[in-house]
Amino acid sequence: MADVSDPRVVAALGAAVKQIESAIADTEKGVNRILGLVELLMDRADKDAFLKLEGIMEACAFQDLTGQKLRKVERLLEHLQTKTIIKVPGAVDFAKAQATSAEKDVQPAAASKGLSQEEVDRLLKGM
């Protein structure tokens, strides 16, 4: 007899996808606001302040990399959500094989060294 996956699991995966989408959108919105404000300040900045503002802009690059990583996880969750997992004794577990293959796409993130709060404060203090 086949054991079809619990619909609560599918719903939970859907909720997780929505949370990731929301996190991506919120991060993009926040970084875009920061970059817009920095650009306004750059118009009035002296050379020293300008260089510090460039540093802030460079530090915001984390958002693009983070978004890419989150989108990979999002695709994996969507894939798992659309698959119906049927367990048949003695059969090849295709869902598990596909999930294992998809997991290879989601490699651990390399540790990135962003700016500490102290560094950001020091950069902004000089303005």
Disulfide bonds with the S-S distance in Angstrom:
none
